Amino acid sequence: MDDLRASIESGLTNEDVLSIANTLPVEKIRSITNERLIDNVLLARSVFKPNPYYGTRLAADQQVLIDVDELGAGDIDLFMTDSDGITKNRVSDDNTQQRRDNARATKKKVITFFGGSTIMGTGSRLPAFTIPSLVEQILLLKHRIETVCINRGILGMTSQDSFNMLTADELCTPPDYVVFYTGWNCVFNQSAIRTLLNDEKKSKIFKTYPGMSTRHIEHGMQLGLQFDSSAAWKRAIWITINGALVRISKLLNSKKIRNVLNSLLKSDPTVNQSFVPEIIEEISHSDTDKIAIACAEDYLRLSRLAHACCESEGVKFLNFIQPCLSWGNKKMTPTEQEFKNSSPPMGGVQNKFYTHVASASSPEYFHDLGHIFDSVQRQVYIDTGHLNPYGNFIVAEKIADQIAIELK
């Protein structure tokens, strides 16, 4: 346990990540960045596959580097999935189904984690430092409990998305425990949906219905324009321009030139959906108290439903509301303060959401991590919500301790 903590506290460099990535049995490991150039967009879409029901699903057998520079860390993450499109806990791990089968054969508990990009691994640097992987390690090293922790986190996933995957997929082969680690994505998604539903005109424009996410809105917008000839021509022209810029960047083979070409695509509507900034602006000028309370009630209701579904299948359920810079009393580093200052205020809806959730009567399966970093002085955030490996370790130890109580 001490060795694990020390290795995380010492930090990881990009060179450390690359040295491990270069040992993988692939000809050349691919790298996903935040560029708008279509070769990068297509690569990202091949790994994070748009889906009309789940919003996004992960492709199988992926080994990619994800550059999170624009998120503030200046670092890269090694991201890997197995043959079922489930995030690996370690580079050397077997497929998840094999790990499930082994757990059943050896009487180990299976614990499935749902959440967004933090659970998936953004900021973790390596698969072994994601929250589910660390929980599995801490349960063994600190509590002497052998488990198999399954990582079903996907970037952007909300409680609604987690509930969809839980009921339609994961409970087909029930684990022993299900953990929801949610909140940050939920407050934005639900406030966006609530704001649009409250505006009849915008609701019709964006074809908004309860239970949707912003990704579902994007799918709906594209389907609505499927037979619009002018929209099709406009899209074709932009894709052609984007493809031409990619060819130029490859011909000149200069990172500086590629950055310039990427900046030229800021007005490309095919890779820059304008509706998200519009929604944020709309939220800021709406009744944020009313929206925040409605979002909190949505969040709590989905937690109750997930608990009920798990209970009906004999599965224990735990819900952890995740920490973020919008709530809690962490003494921020200058970098963390900069993250918070540059984030959209959204009329304070994040704080109001958290206050209402935290003040609600909490059932035994509900746990609040909003203040987990109040006594932590060093940096744990790489933006307003994602954590570095040190932050992941603190969270994972807290979750592992709670699971250990449940298991004993």
C-alpha positions in Angstrom: 0.0 0.0 0.0 2.8 2.4 0.9 4.6 1.6 -2.3 1.5 2.3 -4.4 0.9 5.6 -2.6 4.6 6.6 -3.1 4.6 5.8 -6.8 1.6 8.0 -7.3 2.8 10.8 -5.1 6.1 10.9 -7.0 4.3 11.7 -10.2 4.5 10.4 -13.8 6.0 12.1 -16.8 5.0 11.8 -20.4 8.1 9.9 -21.0 7.0 7.3 -18.4 3.7 6.9 -20.2 5.3 6.6 -23.6 7.8 4.1 -22.4 5.0 1.8 -21.3 3.0 2.5 -24.5 5.9 1.6 -26.6 5.9 -1.9 -25.2 2.5 -2.7 -26.5 2.2 -5.1 -29.5 1.1 -2.5 -32.0 3.0 -1.2 -35.0 2.5 2.4 -34.0 0.3 3.6 -31.2 -2.1 6.3 -32.3 -2.7 9.6 -30.5 -6.0 11.5 -30.1 -5.8 15.2 -29.6 -8.4 18.1 -29.4 -7.8 19.1 -33.0 -10.6 19.8 -35.4 -8.8 18.3 -38.4 -10.8 15.5 -39.8 -8.1 12.7 -39.5 -8.1 13.3 -35.8 -11.9 13.5 -35.6 -12.3 10.2 -37.4 -9.7 8.6 -35.1 -11.6 9.8 -32.1 -14.9 8.6 -33.5 -13.3 5.2 -34.2 -12.5 4.8 -30.5 -15.5 6.7 -28.9 -18.3 5.6 -31.1 -21.5 7.7 -31.2 -24.6 5.7 -30.3 -28.2 6.8 -30.5 -29.2 5.1 -27.3 -26.1 5.3 -25.0 -24.7 8.6 -26.4 -21.3 7.0 -26.8 -19.8 3.5 -26.5 -16.2 2.4 -26.6 -14.7 0.4 -29.5 -13.1 -2.9 -28.8 -9.3 -3.7 -28.6 -8.1 -0.1 -28.5 -4.7 1.2 -27.5 -4.4 4.9 -27.9 -2.7 7.9 -26.3 -5.1 10.8 -25.4 -3.5 14.2 -25.3 -5.4 16.3 -22.7 -3.2 19.4 -23.1 -6.2 21.7 -23.6 -7.7 20.4 -20.4 -4.9 22.1 -18.5 -2.6 19.3 -17.5 -0.2 19.3 -20.5 -0.1 15.5 -20.1 -1.1 12.4 -22.0 -3.1 9.3 -20.9 -2.7 5.7 -22.1 -6.2 4.4 -22.8 -7.0 0.7 -23.5 -10.1 -1.4 -24.0 -10.6 -5.1 -24.2 -12.4 -7.2 -26.8 -15.8 -6.1 -25.5 -15.0 -2.4 -25.5 -14.6 -2.2 -21.7 -11.7 -0.1 -20.3 -8.8 -2.2 -19.0 -7.5 -1.8 -15.4 -3.9 -2.7 -16.4 -2.0 -3.1 -19.6 -1.6 -6.8 -19.0 -5.2 -7.5 -18.0 -7.2 -10.3 -19.6 -10.6 -9.5 -21.2 -13.3 -8.5 -18.8 -15.3 -11.6 -19.4 -12.4 -13.8 -18.5 -11.9 -11.8 -15.3 -15.6 -12.2 -14.5 -15.4 -15.9 -15.0 -12.2 -16.2 -12.9 -13.9 -14.2 -10.1 -16.9 -16.5 -10.1 -14.6 -19.6 -10.1 -12.5 -18.2 -7.2 -15.3 -16.6 -5.2 -14.1 -13.1 -5.7 -16.6 -10.2 -5.6 -17.2 -8.4 -8.9 -17.7 -4.6 -8.6 -18.8 -2.6 -11.7 -18.1 1.1 -11.8 -20.2 3.6 -13.9 -19.3 7.2 -14.5 -17.9 9.6 -17.0 -14.4 10.4 -18.2 -12.9 10.5 -14.7 -13.8 6.9 -14.1 -12.9 6.0 -17.7 -9.4 7.4 -17.1 -9.0 11.0 -18.1 -6.1 12.4 -16.0 -5.1 8.9 -14.8 -2.0 8.7 -17.1 -2.0 4.9 -17.0 -4.8 2.2 -16.8 -3.5 1.1 -13.4 -4.2 4.6 -11.9 -7.9 4.9 -12.9 -10.3 4.9 -9.9 -11.7 1.3 -10.5 -8.2 -0.1 -10.9 -7.0 1.7 -7.7 -10.0 0.5 -5.7 -9.2 -3.1 -6.7 -5.6 -2.6 -5.7 -6.4 -0.9 -2.4 -9.0 -3.5 -1.4 -6.3 -6.1 -1.8 -3.3 -4.2 -0.3 -5.1 -2.5 2.6 -8.1 -4.7 3.4 -6.9 -8.1 2.1 -10.0 -8.5 -0.1 -9.7 -9.9 -3.6 -12.1 -8.4 -6.1 -12.5 -7.8 -9.8 -13.4 -4.1 -10.5 -14.8 -3.5 -13.9 -14.5 0.0 -15.5 -17.6 0.9 -17.5 -16.9 4.6 -17.5 -17.3 6.6 -20.7 -16.6 10.2 -21.3 -19.6 12.4 -20.9 -21.7 9.7 -19.2 -24.4 10.9 -16.9 -26.5 9.1 -14.3 -29.2 8.7 -17.0 -26.6 7.1 -19.4 -25.3 4.9 -16.6 -28.8 3.8 -15.8 -29.4 2.9 -19.4 -26.3 0.8 -19.6 -26.9 -0.8 -16.2 -30.4 -2.0 -17.1 -29.9 -2.8 -20.8 -26.4 -4.3 -20.5 -24.6 -4.9 -17.2 -27.5 -6.5 -15.3 -27.7 -9.2 -17.9 -24.7 -10.8 -16.1 -25.1 -9.2 -12.7 -22.0 -8.2 -10.7 -22.0 -8.3 -6.9 -21.8 -4.6 -6.5 -22.5 -1.6 -8.7 -20.9 1.8 -8.1 -22.2 5.1 -9.6 -19.6 7.8 -9.5 -21.5 10.7 -11.0 -22.6 14.3 -10.6 -20.4 16.6 -12.6 -21.7 15.6 -16.0 -25.3 15.3 -14.6 -25.6 18.9 -13.5 -24.7 20.3 -16.9 -26.7 17.7 -18.9 -29.8 17.9 -16.8 -29.7 21.7 -16.6 -29.3 21.9 -20.3 -32.3 19.6 -20.9 -34.4 21.3 -18.3 -33.6 24.8 -19.8 -34.5 23.7 -23.3 -37.7 22.0 -22.1 -38.7 25.2 -20.4 -38.3 27.1 -23.6 -41.0 25.8 -26.0 -39.4 27.4 -29.1 -35.8 26.1 -28.4 -37.2 22.7 -27.3 -38.7 22.3 -30.8 -35.6 23.5 -32.5 -33.4 21.1 -30.7 -36.0 18.3 -30.6 -35.6 17.9 -26.8 -37.3 15.3 -24.7 -36.8 14.2 -21.1 -34.1 11.6 -20.6 -32.0 12.9 -23.4 -28.4 14.1 -23.2 -26.6 16.7 -25.3 -25.2 13.9 -27.4 -28.7 12.7 -28.2 -29.6 16.3 -29.2 -26.7 16.2 -31.6 -27.9 12.9 -33.1 -31.4 14.3 -33.4 -30.2 17.5 -35.2 -28.2 15.4 -37.7 -31.2 13.1 -38.4 -33.5 16.2 -38.8 -31.2 17.5 -41.5 -30.7 14.2 -43.3 -32.9 15.1 -46.3 -32.1 18.8 -46.3 -30.2 19.4 -49.5 -28.7 22.8 -48.5 -27.5 21.4 -45.2 -26.0 18.4 -47.1 -24.2 20.7 -49.5 -22.8 22.9 -46.7 -21.6 19.8 -44.8 -20.0 18.4 -48.0 -18.1 21.7 -48.6 -16.8 21.9 -45.1 -15.7 18.2 -45.1 -13.9 18.8 -48.4 -12.2 21.9 -47.0 -11.2 20.0 -43.8 -9.9 17.1 -45.8 -7.8 19.4 -48.0 -6.3 21.0 -44.9 -5.3 17.6 -43.6 -3.5 16.8 -46.9 -1.7 20.1 -46.7 -0.6 19.4 -43.1 0.7 16.0 -44.0 2.6 17.4 -47.0 4.2 20.2 -45.0 4.7 17.9 -42.0 5.0 20.8 -39.5 3.3 20.9 -36.1 3.2 24.7 -36.2 1.5 24.7 -39.6 -0.9 22.0 -38.4 -1.9 24.2 -35.5 -2.6 27.1 -37.8 -4.7 24.9 -40.1 -6.6 23.6 -37.1 -7.4 27.2 -36.0 -8.9 27.9 -39.4 -11.6 25.3 -38.7 -13.0 27.2 -35.7 -16.0 28.2 -37.8 -16.5 24.7 -39.2 -20.0 23.6 -38.0 -19.3 19.9 -38.7 -16.8 19.7 -35.8 -18.0 22.7 -33.7 -21.5 22.2 -32.5 -22.7 25.7 -31.5 -25.7 24.5 -29.5 -23.6 23.8 -26.3 -22.4 27.4 -25.8 -26.0 28.5 -26.7 -27.4 26.3 -24.0 -24.8 27.5 -21.4 -25.8 31.1 -22.2 -29.5 30.2 -21.9 -29.0 28.5 -18.5 -27.2 31.6 -17.2 -30.2 33.8 -18.0 -32.8 31.3 -16.7 -34.2 30.7 -13.2 -31.2 28.8 -12.0 -32.7 28.0 -8.6 -35.6 26.2 -10.2 -33.4 24.5 -12.7 -30.8 23.4 -10.1 -33.5 21.9 -7.9 -35.1 20.1 -10.8 -31.7 18.7 -11.8 -31.0 17.6 -8.3 -34.3 15.8 -8.1 -33.6 14.1 -11.4 -30.2 13.0 -10.1 -31.7 11.6 -6.8 -34.5 9.9 -8.7 -32.1 8.1 -11.0 -30.0 7.0 -8.0 -33.2 5.5 -6.4 -34.1 3.8 -9.7 -30.6 2.3 -10.1 -30.7 1.1 -6.5 -34.1 -0.5 -7.0 -33.1 -2.2 -10.2 -29.9 -3.6 -8.6 -31.8 -4.7 -5.5 -34.3 -6.6 -7.7 -31.3 -8.6 -9.2 -29.6 -9.2 -5.9 -26.9 -6.6 -6.6 -25.6 -4.2 -3.9 -25.7 -0.5 -5.1 -23.5 2.4 -4.0 -23.8 6.0 -5.3 -20.9 8.5 -4.8 -21.4 12.1 -5.8 -18.1 13.0 -7.2 -16.0 16.0 -6.1 -15.3 19.0 -8.4 -14.1 22.6 -8.0 -17.6 24.0 -8.0 -18.3 22.5 -4.6 -16.4 21.7 -1.4 -13.9 23.9 0.4 -10.6 22.8 -1.0 -7.7 25.3 -0.6 -7.0 25.7 -4.3 -3.6 25.9 -5.9 -3.1 28.9 -8.2 -3.6 26.5 -11.2 -6.8 25.1 -9.7 -8.1 28.6 -9.0 -7.4 29.5 -12.7 -9.4 26.5 -13.8 -12.4 27.6 -11.7 -12.1 31.3 -12.8 -12.2 30.3 -16.5 -15.2 27.9 -16.2 -18.6 29.0 -17.4 -20.6 30.3 -14.3 -24.0 29.0 -15.5 -25.6 31.3 -13.0 -24.2 29.3 -10.1 -26.4 26.3 -11.0 -23.6 23.8 -10.1 -23.4 25.0 -6.5 -27.2 25.1 -6.1 -27.4 21.6 -7.6 -24.9 20.2 -5.1 -26.4 22.1 -2.1 -29.8 20.6 -2.8 -28.4 17.0 -3.4 -26.3 17.2 -0.2 -29.2 18.5 1.9 -31.6 15.7 0.8 -32.3 12.8 3.1 -29.5 10.4 2.1 -30.2 6.7 2.0 -27.5 4.3 3.2 -26.3 3.7 -0.3 -25.6 7.4 -1.0 -22.2 8.9 -0.2 -21.0 12.5 -0.7 -17.4 13.0 -1.8 -17.9 16.8 -2.4 -15.6 17.7 0.5 -13.1 14.9 0.2 -10.3 17.4 -0.7 -11.0 20.0 1.9 -7.8 19.2 3.8 -5.7 18.5 0.7 -3.4 21.4 -0.2 -1.5 20.0 -3.2 -3.0 20.0 -6.7 -5.5 17.2 -7.5 -7.5 18.7 -10.4 -6.4 19.0 -14.0 -9.4 21.1 -14.8 -12.7 21.8 -13.0 -13.5 18.2 -12.5 -11.0 15.7 -13.8 -8.4 14.4 -11.3 -4.7 13.6 -11.5 -3.5 10.2 -10.2 -3.0 11.6 -6.7 -6.6 12.8 -6.6 -7.8 9.4 -8.0 -5.9 7.7 -5.2 -7.6 9.7 -2.5 -11.0 9.1 -4.0 -10.3 5.4 -4.6 -9.2 4.8 -1.0 -12.4 6.4 0.3 -14.5 4.2 -2.0 -12.5 1.1 -1.1 -12.9 1.7 2.6 -16.7 2.0 2.1 -16.8 -1.2 0.0 -14.7 -3.0 2.6 -17.3 -2.1 5.3 -20.0 -3.5 3.0 -18.1 -6.7 2.4 -17.2 -7.5 6.0 
